[in-house]
Each structure stands twice: as C-alpha cells, then as structure tokens.
Amino acid sequence: MELSPLAKEKLASIGELTDEEKARLKYSEQLTSLLAEYFTNELSPDELWKELKKLKDEGRGFLLKDAQLKILDVIRLSSSDVDINKLHRGLLAAETLKDDGDYGGLEHELKSIEDLRRQYKEERDKAYDKIKADVERQVRLAAQQLAGQAASKGAAIDVQSSVEATTKASPEWKSFISKHVSTYNQKLRGLIARVRGKLDV
C-alpha cells in the first residue's frame, strides 16, 4: 500500500502509525477510489449516495465529511457546468446522510459558487468579444491591403482564424485574463472556505 506524503512525513517524525491512524488511512484510500469512480461516471449520484450510506451504516460516518472535502478540492473556475453539477450533487448526497447535516445551508453556499462562475464567464466573454472586435477591424484592414497580392498568387486570407489567434495572443487579452482568473480564483477560494466552515459545524 502506497502511503500519502503526509503519512510518510508523520512516520518519519514519530515512528509507526497507530492502529486507528492506519485504519483511517485505509478508509481514506477506499474513499478516494470510490470518488474516482464517481468522477469518471462509473457511479451515478444515486449510486454514490448508496455507497456512502453503506460506509455510514458500517460506523464510518466520519468519511462523509472527508468525501465532501475531497470533492471541494476538485472545484475549479474552469470546470464544465456538467462537472460542477456532478460535484454539487456529490456534496449534497453526503450532506443528506449526516445526522446533523445542513442541506439548505450547503445548497445556498453552492448556489453562490454557481453564481460566481457564471459572473466569471460572462465578464470573460464580454472582454474577449470587445478585444476581438478591435482586432477584427485591424485584421480586416490589413487583409484588404493584402487581398490583391494574395489573389494574384492564388491564395486566400482566412480572416476569422487570424482574428481568433491574434486576439488570444494580444497583450490586452493576456493582461485581462491573468488578472481576471486571479481575482476570481481568490473569490472562489473564499466561497470554498465558507463551505468548509459549514462542514466543520
């Protein structure tokens, strides 16, 4: 069995793990495997719920929070809507099995994450379209000037591809997207920290 870096570090600093720590490590690895099946669509949300319920019924209810923390670690601004929906359903599935779960509170926090991601995408797309429109004007002007030369050589100018490539390579876009991602990643971390706080209650 491959130990996690944290477990190896602990072993090096204090020696052998206790039986309880070994058991928890083993259960954590089983949980990682279970969630991998969920993330790769081998398990549906309902099937994940059933597997988590089995763990709880076997006296390992502490793994419900562990599962939620592992799921939270996967949430990204760049995740697809389908993936985010799947992650949210996984978090809520575990919450329904907790004796002291706060389904409504967790659902509210997850809605805030969805709203943030929507805002992130809308602002990104709006900025991209504006920069692209400026680039397109410049590229069309250049294309008109080159059209005569290109036609005489039997070549055609692919304006649309040039516009996309030039927009993505432009200093304006690179500067915007760098700041935009940084700002929204910070906001996302704040929201995820709030969710973690709810799980700790």
N, C-alpha and C positions, 0 to 999 in steps of 0.2 A: 504494500500500500504506500503510495506516494504522499508524503506529508506536505502540508502547506508551508510556505516560508515562515509564517508566524509560529506554527507548531515547531518547526526546526529551530527557530530562534529561541523559543521557550525551552526546548530540550537542552540546547547548548548552555542556557543561562542557569537553569535549575535542575537539570537532570531529567529523569524519566517522567512522563506524564502520569497523572493519577488515573485510576480506572474510570472515574467519572469523565475526565477530560478525553480519554481515549474513546469512550462511548460517544461523547458529544461530537468528536471529530468524525467518527464513523457515520453518525446520523447526518452530519453536515454534508459529507460527501454523497450520501444517498440522496439527500435533498437536492444537491447540485445536479445530479444525474436526472432526477425527476423533472426539474425545471428545464434542463436541456431538451428533454423530450417535448415539453410544453412549448418552448421557444421555436422548436423545429417542426411544429404542427403535428407531432406524433400523438399528442394528447390535446383534447378539446378543453375549454374552460370547465365544463361539467365533469370531465374525467379527472382533471387536476383537482377539483373540489373533492371528488370521491377519494383520491389518493391521500390528500391532506387530511380528510376525515379519518381515514384508516390510521394515520400517524397519531392523530389526537386520541382516537379510541384505544390505541396501544400505550397511552400515557406519555406521548411525546408532543404535547401541545405547545411546548416552547419552540418547536420548529415552525409554527405558524408565523411568528414574528420574523424568524430567520429567513423564511421564504419571502416575506414581504420586503425585507431589507435587500435580499439578492435581486428581487425584481426592480426595486427602486434604482439599484446600481446600473441598470441597463437603459433607463430612460434617457433619451438624448433629444436635442432640438431637431436633429437630422433624421430621427426615427420616422418611418412612414405612419400614416394615420392608422393603417391596419395593425401595425406592430404596437402602436400606443394603445389602441383599443384592447388588444390582447393583454398587454401589460396591466392595464387598469382592471380588466376583468379578473386577472390572476390575483391582484392585490385585494379586490373586493371579495373574491371567493374565500381567501384565507380569513378575511375580517368576519365573514358570516359564521365562521366556526369558533371564534373566540367567545369565551363566556362573558367577557366584559368589552366586547367589540363596539366600536362607534361607526357603524356603516354610513350613516348620514354625514357625519363629520368628515370621514375619509373621502366620501363621494364629492363633497364640497371642495376639498383640497385638490382632488384630481381634476375637477372642473376648472379650477384656477390654472392648473398646468396646461390643460387643453386650450384655454383662452390665451395664455401666454404664447403657446406655439403658433396659434392662429395669427396673433398680432405680429410675431416674429416673421412669419411667412408673408403676410400682407405688406409689411414695411419693406422687406427684402425685395419682393416682386415689383413693388411700386418704384423703388430706387433703380432696380435693374432696367425697367421699362423706360425710365427717364434718361438714364445714361445711354441705353441702346438707341433711343430716338435721336439723341445728339450725334452718336457715332454713325447712325444710318445716313443722316444728312451729309456728313463728311465723306462717307464711303461712296454714296451715290454721285456726289460731285466729282470725286476722283475717278469713278467708273465712267462717267460721261466723257471726261477728258481722255481716258484711255480707250474708250469704246472704238474709236476709229482705228487705232493701232491694232487692237485685238481682232477686230473684224477682218482687217487686211491680212492677218496671219491665220485666219480661220479659227480663232479662239473665242470663247465666251467667258464673261466675267460672272462668277457666282456671287452676287451681291449679298444674298441672305447669309450664306456661310461665312463670308468675310465679316459681316456685321456681328454675328454671334461670337466669332473668335476674337475680334477686336474689342468688343465690349468686355468679355471676360478677362482679357489681358490688359485692359486700360487701368492706369493708376487710380482713376476715380473709383472704379468698381472695387479694386483690390483694397483701397483705403476704407471704403464704406463697409465692405463685407467683414473685414478684420475687426473693426470697431463694433459692428452690429452683432456679430457672433459673440464677441467678448462680453458686451453689455447683457445680451440675453442669456448667455450661459451663467452669468452671475445671478441674474433674476431667477433662473431655473434652479440653481443650487439653493437659493433662499427658500423657494417653494418646497423643494425636496426635503430641506432641513425641517420645515414646518410639518411635513408628513411624518418624518422620522419622530418628531416630537409627539405627534398623536399616537404613534405606535408604542412609544415608551410609557404612555399614561397607564 
